[in-house]
Amino acid sequence: MVRFAQDTQLDLDENDLIFMEEFNDFQIEGRYPDYMFAIQKRCTPEYTKLLLEKVKNLKSCSQEKM
């Protein structure tokens, strides 16, 4: 996600960049299966809903810029 932000030259604020770094944690799960427990523990329904809203907002922002 961080590389995406750099490559697309989107005008993202600091909160968006922090979120993208946080979202990168989910890529680690595929490479390190033991990490899955930590991800599952972190993903409460409230956290997951917030995460999905942020992803949708970034998607909309990136589509508008393309």
C-alpha positions in Angstrom: 0.0 0.0 0.0 2.8 2.4 0.8 4.4 1.8 -2.6 0.9 2.4 -4.2 0.8 5.8 -2.6 4.3 6.7 -3.9 3.6 5.3 -7.4 0.3 7.0 -7.9 1.3 10.4 -6.7 -2.0 10.8 -4.9 -2.3 13.8 -2.5 -2.7 11.9 0.7 -2.6 13.4 4.2 -0.6 12.1 7.1 -3.5 10.1 8.4 -3.9 8.3 5.1 -0.2 7.4 5.0 -0.3 6.1 8.6 -3.3 4.0 7.7 -1.6 2.6 4.6 1.4 1.6 6.7 -0.9 -0.1 9.2 -2.8 -1.9 6.4 0.6 -3.3 5.2 0.5 -5.5 8.3 -2.1 -7.6 6.6 0.3 -8.5 3.8 2.6 -10.1 6.3 0.1 -12.8 7.2 0.5 -14.5 3.8 4.2 -14.7 4.3 4.2 -15.6 8.0 1.3 -17.9 8.9 2.1 -17.7 12.6 1.2 -14.0 12.4 -2.4 -14.9 11.7 -3.3 -15.2 15.4 -2.1 -11.6 16.1 -4.1 -10.3 13.1 -7.3 -12.2 14.2 -6.9 -10.8 17.7 -6.6 -7.3 16.4 -9.6 -7.5 14.0 -12.6 -6.8 16.2 -15.8 -6.1 14.4 -15.4 -2.4 15.1 -11.8 -2.3 13.9 -12.7 -4.3 10.7 -15.6 -1.9 9.9 -13.3 1.1 10.3 -10.6 -0.5 8.2 -13.1 -1.2 5.4 -14.4 2.3 5.4 -10.9 3.7 5.1 -10.1 1.3 2.2 -13.2 2.4 0.4 -12.3 6.1 0.9 -8.8 5.5 -0.5 -10.2 3.5 -3.4 -12.6 6.4 -4.3 -9.8 8.9 -4.0 -7.5 6.9 -6.2 -10.2 6.4 -8.8 -10.9 10.1 -9.0 -7.3 10.9 -9.6 -6.9 8.4 -12.4 
